Amino acid sequence: MSNKVFGYQLLLDLYGCKKGVCDDLSLCYQFLDDIVTALGMEKQSPPSIFRSDAVRFPDKAGLSGWAPLIESSIVIHTLSPTDFISVDVYCCKKFANKTAEDICRKFFRPKKIDMQYIERGMDYYKVDSTYHTLTVNKAVVESPEVVVCQK
Protein backbone atom coordinates (compact mmCIF):
# COMPACT_ATOMS: atom_id res chain seq x y z
CA MET A 1 0.00 0.00 0.00
CA SER A 2 1.30 3.46 -0.87
CA ASN A 3 1.75 6.30 1.63
CA LYS A 4 1.64 8.85 -1.19
CA VAL A 5 -1.04 11.53 -0.98
CA PHE A 6 -2.73 13.47 -3.77
CA GLY A 7 -1.84 16.97 -2.68
CA TYR A 8 -0.45 19.35 -0.10
CA GLN A 9 -2.14 22.45 1.26
CA LEU A 10 -0.56 25.25 3.26
CA LEU A 11 -2.87 27.72 4.99
CA LEU A 12 -1.28 30.97 6.14
CA ASP A 13 -3.07 33.54 8.31
CA LEU A 14 -1.24 36.87 8.41
CA TYR A 15 -2.11 39.22 11.28
CA GLY A 16 -1.19 42.87 11.66
CA CYS A 17 -0.01 43.35 8.08
CA LYS A 18 1.67 46.60 7.06
CA LYS A 19 -0.86 49.42 6.66
CA GLY A 20 -2.18 49.74 3.12
CA VAL A 21 -1.08 46.36 1.73
CA CYS A 22 -4.57 44.86 2.02
CA ASP A 23 -5.88 47.46 -0.46
CA ASP A 24 -2.89 47.47 -2.80
CA LEU A 25 -4.18 45.77 -5.94
CA SER A 26 -0.82 45.91 -7.76
CA LEU A 27 1.10 44.53 -4.78
CA CYS A 28 -1.28 41.61 -4.26
CA TYR A 29 -1.25 40.81 -7.98
CA GLN A 30 2.57 40.85 -7.95
CA PHE A 31 2.53 38.59 -4.86
CA LEU A 32 0.38 36.01 -6.69
CA ASP A 33 2.63 36.19 -9.73
CA ASP A 34 5.89 35.94 -7.74
CA ILE A 35 4.89 33.17 -5.31
CA VAL A 36 4.07 30.82 -8.20
CA THR A 37 7.56 31.25 -9.63
CA ALA A 38 9.30 31.05 -6.24
CA LEU A 39 7.56 27.76 -5.41
CA GLY A 40 8.44 26.25 -8.80
CA MET A 41 4.84 25.94 -9.93
CA GLU A 42 3.25 26.64 -13.30
CA LYS A 43 0.37 29.01 -14.00
CA GLN A 44 -2.55 27.99 -16.20
CA SER A 45 -3.30 31.67 -16.73
CA PRO A 46 -2.29 35.00 -15.18
CA PRO A 47 -3.61 35.71 -11.67
CA SER A 48 -7.02 37.28 -11.20
CA ILE A 49 -7.74 39.68 -8.36
CA PHE A 50 -10.85 41.59 -7.37
CA ARG A 51 -11.75 44.34 -4.94
CA SER A 52 -14.59 43.65 -2.50
CA ASP A 53 -17.52 46.07 -2.38
CA ALA A 54 -16.57 48.06 0.75
CA VAL A 55 -19.88 49.93 0.75
CA ARG A 56 -22.08 46.83 0.78
CA PHE A 57 -19.68 44.75 2.90
CA PRO A 58 -17.61 47.16 5.03
CA ASP A 59 -16.29 44.41 7.31
CA LYS A 60 -15.10 42.47 4.24
CA ALA A 61 -13.39 45.38 2.48
CA GLY A 62 -10.24 44.20 0.75
CA LEU A 63 -9.15 42.00 -2.11
CA SER A 64 -9.64 38.42 -3.23
CA GLY A 65 -7.53 36.77 -5.87
CA TRP A 66 -6.16 33.53 -7.18
CA ALA A 67 -3.51 32.13 -9.41
CA PRO A 68 -4.77 29.02 -11.25
CA LEU A 69 -2.00 26.45 -11.48
CA ILE A 70 -1.42 23.32 -13.50
CA GLU A 71 -0.85 21.77 -10.07
CA SER A 72 -3.92 23.44 -8.39
CA SER A 73 -4.08 27.05 -7.08
CA ILE A 74 -2.90 29.82 -4.80
CA VAL A 75 -5.58 32.01 -3.24
CA ILE A 76 -5.39 35.27 -1.30
CA HIS A 77 -8.05 37.15 0.68
CA THR A 78 -7.34 40.45 2.41
CA LEU A 79 -9.41 42.30 5.02
CA SER A 80 -8.42 45.95 5.08
CA PRO A 81 -10.30 46.94 8.29
CA THR A 82 -8.19 44.51 10.35
CA ASP A 83 -4.99 44.31 8.25
CA PHE A 84 -5.53 40.54 7.95
CA ILE A 85 -4.59 38.33 4.98
CA SER A 86 -5.21 34.64 4.38
CA VAL A 87 -3.22 32.73 1.78
CA ASP A 88 -3.93 29.16 0.68
CA VAL A 89 -1.39 27.23 -1.39
CA TYR A 90 -2.66 23.91 -2.75
CA CYS A 91 -0.51 21.76 -5.00
CA CYS A 92 -0.29 18.11 -6.06
CA LYS A 93 3.48 18.16 -5.59
CA LYS A 94 5.48 19.03 -2.48
CA PHE A 95 6.67 22.60 -2.15
CA ALA A 96 8.78 24.60 0.29
CA ASN A 97 6.53 25.88 3.09
CA LYS A 98 9.32 28.14 4.34
CA THR A 99 9.57 29.80 0.93
CA ALA A 100 5.83 30.54 0.96
CA GLU A 101 6.13 32.00 4.46
CA ASP A 102 9.15 34.12 3.49
CA ILE A 103 7.35 35.60 0.47
CA CYS A 104 4.34 36.48 2.62
CA ARG A 105 6.65 38.22 5.11
CA LYS A 106 8.44 40.12 2.32
CA PHE A 107 5.25 41.40 0.66
CA PHE A 108 2.97 42.05 3.63
CA ARG A 109 5.19 42.48 6.74
CA PRO A 110 2.76 40.75 9.14
CA LYS A 111 3.36 40.92 12.90
CA LYS A 112 2.26 37.30 13.24
CA ILE A 113 1.71 34.29 10.95
CA ASP A 114 -0.25 31.16 11.80
CA MET A 115 0.35 28.19 9.50
CA GLN A 116 -1.47 24.92 8.98
CA TYR A 117 -0.21 22.17 6.69
CA ILE A 118 -2.59 19.51 5.38
CA GLU A 119 -2.01 16.40 3.30
CA ARG A 120 -4.99 15.96 0.96
CA GLY A 121 -6.33 12.86 -0.79
CA MET A 122 -4.89 10.40 1.72
CA ASP A 123 -6.61 7.46 -0.01
CA TYR A 124 -6.20 8.60 -3.61
CA TYR A 125 -3.32 6.22 -4.40
CA LYS A 126 -4.45 3.25 -2.32
CA VAL A 127 -3.94 -0.02 -4.20
CA ASP A 128 -6.18 -2.12 -1.94
CA SER A 129 -8.93 -3.11 -4.39
CA THR A 130 -11.38 -3.93 -1.61
CA TYR A 131 -11.13 -0.46 -0.10
CA HIS A 132 -14.65 0.95 0.26
CA THR A 133 -16.05 -2.13 -1.50
CA LEU A 134 -19.10 -3.92 -0.20
CA THR A 135 -19.29 -7.65 -0.89
CA VAL A 136 -22.76 -9.17 -0.91
CA ASN A 137 -23.22 -12.94 -0.77
CA LYS A 138 -26.33 -14.57 -2.18
CA ALA A 139 -28.23 -16.48 0.50
CA VAL A 140 -30.00 -19.78 -0.14
CA VAL A 141 -32.67 -20.78 2.33
CA GLU A 142 -32.67 -24.57 2.86
CA SER A 143 -35.08 -24.49 5.77
CA PRO A 144 -36.43 -21.70 7.96
CA GLU A 145 -33.66 -22.34 10.52
CA VAL A 146 -30.64 -22.77 8.17
CA VAL A 147 -29.24 -20.17 5.79
CA VAL A 148 -26.30 -21.14 3.55
CA CYS A 149 -24.25 -18.45 1.80
CA GLN A 150 -22.96 -19.07 -1.72
CA LYS A 151 -20.22 -17.07 -3.39
Contacts in CASP RR format, 6 or more apart in sequence:
PFRMAT RR
TARGET T0000
AUTHOR 0000-0000-0000
METHOD contacts of the structure
MODEL  1
MSNKVFGYQLLLDLYGCKKGVCDDLSLCYQFLDDIVTALGMEKQSPPSIF
RSDAVRFPDKAGLSGWAPLIESSIVIHTLSPTDFISVDVYCCKKFANKTA
EDICRKFFRPKKIDMQYIERGMDYYKVDSTYHTLTVNKAVVESPEVVVCQ
K
1 126 0 8 1.000
1 127 0 8 1.000
1 128 0 8 1.000
2 125 0 8 1.000
2 126 0 8 1.000
2 127 0 8 1.000
4 124 0 8 1.000
4 125 0 8 1.000
5 119 0 8 1.000
5 120 0 8 1.000
5 121 0 8 1.000
5 122 0 8 1.000
5 124 0 8 1.000
5 125 0 8 1.000
6 92 0 8 1.000
6 120 0 8 1.000
6 121 0 8 1.000
6 122 0 8 1.000
6 124 0 8 1.000
6 125 0 8 1.000
7 72 0 8 1.000
7 90 0 8 1.000
7 91 0 8 1.000
7 92 0 8 1.000
7 93 0 8 1.000
7 119 0 8 1.000
7 120 0 8 1.000
7 121 0 8 1.000
8 90 0 8 1.000
8 91 0 8 1.000
8 92 0 8 1.000
8 93 0 8 1.000
8 94 0 8 1.000
8 95 0 8 1.000
8 117 0 8 1.000
8 118 0 8 1.000
8 119 0 8 1.000
8 120 0 8 1.000
9 88 0 8 1.000
9 89 0 8 1.000
9 90 0 8 1.000
9 91 0 8 1.000
9 117 0 8 1.000
9 118 0 8 1.000
9 119 0 8 1.000
9 120 0 8 1.000
10 88 0 8 1.000
10 89 0 8 1.000
10 90 0 8 1.000
10 95 0 8 1.000
10 97 0 8 1.000
10 100 0 8 1.000
10 115 0 8 1.000
10 116 0 8 1.000
10 117 0 8 1.000
10 118 0 8 1.000
11 86 0 8 1.000
11 87 0 8 1.000
11 88 0 8 1.000
11 115 0 8 1.000
11 116 0 8 1.000
11 117 0 8 1.000
11 118 0 8 1.000
12 86 0 8 1.000
12 87 0 8 1.000
12 88 0 8 1.000
12 89 0 8 1.000
12 100 0 8 1.000
12 101 0 8 1.000
12 104 0 8 1.000
12 113 0 8 1.000
12 114 0 8 1.000
12 115 0 8 1.000
13 84 0 8 1.000
13 85 0 8 1.000
13 86 0 8 1.000
13 113 0 8 1.000
13 114 0 8 1.000
13 115 0 8 1.000
14 84 0 8 1.000
14 85 0 8 1.000
14 86 0 8 1.000
14 87 0 8 1.000
14 104 0 8 1.000
14 108 0 8 1.000
14 110 0 8 1.000
14 112 0 8 1.000
14 113 0 8 1.000
15 83 0 8 1.000
15 84 0 8 1.000
15 110 0 8 1.000
15 111 0 8 1.000
15 112 0 8 1.000
15 113 0 8 1.000
15 114 0 8 1.000
16 82 0 8 1.000
16 83 0 8 1.000
16 84 0 8 1.000
16 110 0 8 1.000
16 111 0 8 1.000
16 112 0 8 1.000
17 78 0 8 1.000
17 83 0 8 1.000
17 84 0 8 1.000
17 85 0 8 1.000
17 108 0 8 1.000
17 109 0 8 1.000
17 110 0 8 1.000
17 111 0 8 1.000
18 83 0 8 1.000
18 108 0 8 1.000
18 109 0 8 1.000
18 110 0 8 1.000
19 83 0 8 1.000
20 80 0 8 1.000
20 83 0 8 1.000
21 27 0 8 1.000
21 28 0 8 1.000
21 78 0 8 1.000
21 83 0 8 1.000
21 85 0 8 1.000
21 107 0 8 1.000
21 108 0 8 1.000
21 109 0 8 1.000
22 62 0 8 1.000
22 63 0 8 1.000
22 78 0 8 1.000
22 79 0 8 1.000
22 80 0 8 1.000
22 83 0 8 1.000
22 84 0 8 1.000
22 85 0 8 1.000
23 51 0 8 1.000
23 61 0 8 1.000
23 62 0 8 1.000
23 63 0 8 1.000
23 78 0 8 1.000
23 80 0 8 1.000
25 49 0 8 1.000
25 51 0 8 1.000
25 63 0 8 1.000
27 107 0 8 1.000
28 49 0 8 1.000
28 63 0 8 1.000
28 65 0 8 1.000
28 76 0 8 1.000
28 78 0 8 1.000
29 47 0 8 1.000
29 49 0 8 1.000
30 107 0 8 1.000
31 76 0 8 1.000
31 103 0 8 1.000
31 104 0 8 1.000
31 107 0 8 1.000
31 108 0 8 1.000
32 47 0 8 1.000
32 49 0 8 1.000
32 65 0 8 1.000
32 66 0 8 1.000
32 67 0 8 1.000
32 74 0 8 1.000
32 76 0 8 1.000
33 46 0 8 1.000
33 47 0 8 1.000
33 67 0 8 1.000
34 103 0 8 1.000
34 107 0 8 1.000
35 67 0 8 1.000
35 74 0 8 1.000
35 89 0 8 1.000
35 100 0 8 1.000
35 103 0 8 1.000
36 42 0 8 1.000
36 43 0 8 1.000
36 47 0 8 1.000
36 67 0 8 1.000
36 69 0 8 1.000
36 74 0 8 1.000
38 99 0 8 1.000
38 100 0 8 1.000
38 103 0 8 1.000
39 89 0 8 1.000
39 91 0 8 1.000
39 95 0 8 1.000
39 96 0 8 1.000
39 99 0 8 1.000
39 100 0 8 1.000
40 95 0 8 1.000
41 69 0 8 1.000
41 70 0 8 1.000
41 71 0 8 1.000
41 74 0 8 1.000
41 91 0 8 1.000
41 95 0 8 1.000
42 69 0 8 1.000
42 70 0 8 1.000
42 71 0 8 1.000
43 67 0 8 1.000
43 68 0 8 1.000
43 69 0 8 1.000
43 70 0 8 1.000
44 68 0 8 1.000
44 69 0 8 1.000
44 70 0 8 1.000
45 68 0 8 1.000
46 67 0 8 1.000
47 65 0 8 1.000
47 66 0 8 1.000
47 67 0 8 1.000
48 65 0 8 1.000
48 66 0 8 1.000
48 68 0 8 1.000
49 63 0 8 1.000
49 64 0 8 1.000
49 65 0 8 1.000
49 66 0 8 1.000
49 76 0 8 1.000
50 63 0 8 1.000
50 64 0 8 1.000
50 65 0 8 1.000
51 62 0 8 1.000
51 63 0 8 1.000
52 60 0 8 1.000
52 61 0 8 1.000
52 62 0 8 1.000
52 63 0 8 1.000
52 64 0 8 1.000
54 60 0 8 1.000
54 61 0 8 1.000
54 62 0 8 1.000
54 80 0 8 1.000
58 81 0 8 1.000
59 79 0 8 1.000
59 81 0 8 1.000
60 79 0 8 1.000
61 79 0 8 1.000
61 80 0 8 1.000
61 81 0 8 1.000
62 78 0 8 1.000
62 79 0 8 1.000
62 80 0 8 1.000
63 76 0 8 1.000
63 77 0 8 1.000
63 78 0 8 1.000
64 75 0 8 1.000
64 76 0 8 1.000
64 77 0 8 1.000
64 78 0 8 1.000
65 75 0 8 1.000
65 76 0 8 1.000
65 77 0 8 1.000
66 73 0 8 1.000
66 74 0 8 1.000
66 75 0 8 1.000
66 76 0 8 1.000
67 73 0 8 1.000
67 74 0 8 1.000
69 91 0 8 1.000
71 91 0 8 1.000
71 92 0 8 1.000
71 93 0 8 1.000
72 90 0 8 1.000
72 91 0 8 1.000
72 92 0 8 1.000
73 88 0 8 1.000
73 90 0 8 1.000
74 87 0 8 1.000
74 88 0 8 1.000
74 89 0 8 1.000
74 90 0 8 1.000
75 87 0 8 1.000
75 88 0 8 1.000
75 90 0 8 1.000
76 85 0 8 1.000
76 86 0 8 1.000
76 87 0 8 1.000
77 85 0 8 1.000
77 86 0 8 1.000
78 84 0 8 1.000
78 85 0 8 1.000
79 85 0 8 1.000
85 104 0 8 1.000
85 108 0 8 1.000
85 110 0 8 1.000
87 100 0 8 1.000
87 104 0 8 1.000
89 95 0 8 1.000
89 100 0 8 1.000
90 120 0 8 1.000
97 115 0 8 1.000
97 117 0 8 1.000
101 113 0 8 1.000
101 115 0 8 1.000
104 110 0 8 1.000
104 113 0 8 1.000
105 113 0 8 1.000
123 131 0 8 1.000
137 149 0 8 1.000
137 150 0 8 1.000
137 151 0 8 1.000
138 149 0 8 1.000
138 150 0 8 1.000
139 147 0 8 1.000
139 148 0 8 1.000
139 149 0 8 1.000
139 150 0 8 1.000
140 147 0 8 1.000
140 148 0 8 1.000
140 149 0 8 1.000
140 150 0 8 1.000
141 147 0 8 1.000
142 148 0 8 1.000
END
